[in-house]
């Protein structure tokens, strides 16, 4: 299904490259004979969602008719079936529209599995035997950096203290930062107000969109630094706006506001470019963060090998779902690079909280320099919306992967026939 929200009307989500996104999703519902359903989605920015939906339909033949048990007994095999179909892999492999579609389908399968087990997805993962977790990962193309044995070893080692970490998460939640205060299209007055409100609500880590105009960035970043004070954390995000040299000189000018990281300074495919930027900014104490539009585990492998990132940003829909994210979490752990997931859009906070909880409890066992993005939009459309308390993600309790949308929301926002869009078109 093609579900779109007209967020561009109020400039929510606006950045230097995506000035008018309508947060949308290719939304997948898996039906089963015994009535249980699995829900999955891949996030998009509006136009073209129909192409992802079309790719989902092309993959449907590989899923329909299978039993959940057959799939999860050989999840690596099923992942490969979707990503390595002899004809369809030409459309990727494992990148672009076809990989978004793969993620939407696999997200729905994981949701269904967690529902069958009566657990939220993070808990399903936490309770899984390390061997079973490893059996979900496709090590093809990454075994030169992470072997199955090493992955198993990491998970087995992290068993120590696992229960305490789970209890800790249930008590206090996973630390989050907010991107909601400083979209590029917001006025100064709006920035100030949103910052003041966020501080009041316990937020201490803030991300600002930059990259359209340097003088404007300096002014906005100073304003926010002033608002949040010297001890709170500030990150900046250019959404791929610059060439390498431009990124270095632009961020150098912004060093005075002491950003922790510059996110997506250049093309998401430019591994060596990121490495050059990292190296140049290291003396200024500014790290490079990227990954939300990284194609797959193979590219993440190279980012890590090239020391191109100081912060790894996984995405719950861009990568081929949970299976591939597990591989990235384990590789990042091996390279000692903290994972700070990308979220926001529609449903991304709902999804990725499960993965980062698993990361802390079963892989990294570390919270230093770690936080999960949070954006305060569109949660009201979900049956199990995220719960944020004192700037922390509180672990979800409902069974599944938290990406089921309210039926009424889907109906109203379906494109182009839903009421919301009929009204827009009339205008
Ligand atoms: Mg970003």
Boltz pocket constraint, residues with backbone or C-beta under 6 A from the ligand:
constraints:
  - pocket:
      binder: B
      contacts: [[A, 237], [A, 239], [A, 263], [A, 264], [A, 292], [A, 342]]
      max_distance: 6.0
